[in-house]
Amino acid sequence: MTEELKNTSDKHHCRCFRINPTDIKICKTRLEEWGFEKQPGGEEDHGQIFGLRRRLLEILQIHFKVMPNGIIESELEPPPEYPGAHLNQIHSYSPHEGMSIILNQIELDYTILPPIPDSCRLPKIIDPDKPLKWWEMLLLGVAAVGIGYLILQIFKK
């Protein structure tokens, strides 16, 4: 298998699945029909043809990117509405086990690219503990600035 066909998986992403590049457009359409949507606020460009996400739970989403060669890069992670947890890669892990379920559900043929790395066979799942939503973080920041301002005013006297 050439590096062009399969990038090595890291401990957060699965890159073990490949669809035929001629199926990329239909893949996007079927994922959207199944509830996948664009990431709020956009996403980083990794050379993908498209990237979509689907909320699975309040604090978990699957992120699904398809590269020009048909390789699918996927990740389970907290959604960006929880920026502290979303930006902390410790809470992201490979959705390898669920990828065949999704691809079968949207009726797309695929191949699994060996070897399957340990990060896909035995993902480390570390759920965030009581993560804050972006607006809660903003309120805390505003409160901290307000308290800091009050303290400065007190010591000015």
Secondary structure as GFF3:
##gff-version 3
##sequence-region A 1 157
A	DSSP	beta_strand	14	18	.	.	.	ID=ss1
A	DSSP	three_ten_helix	21	23	.	.	.	ID=ss2
A	DSSP	alpha_helix	24	33	.	.	.	ID=ss3
A	DSSP	beta_strand	50	57	.	.	.	ID=ss4
A	DSSP	beta_strand	60	66	.	.	.	ID=ss5
A	DSSP	beta_strand	71	77	.	.	.	ID=ss6
A	DSSP	alpha_helix	83	86	.	.	.	ID=ss7
A	DSSP	three_ten_helix	89	91	.	.	.	ID=ss8
A	DSSP	alpha_helix	96	105	.	.	.	ID=ss9
A	DSSP	beta_strand	111	112	.	.	.	ID=ss10
A	DSSP	alpha_helix	118	121	.	.	.	ID=ss11
A	DSSP	alpha_helix	134	156	.	.	.	ID=ss12
###
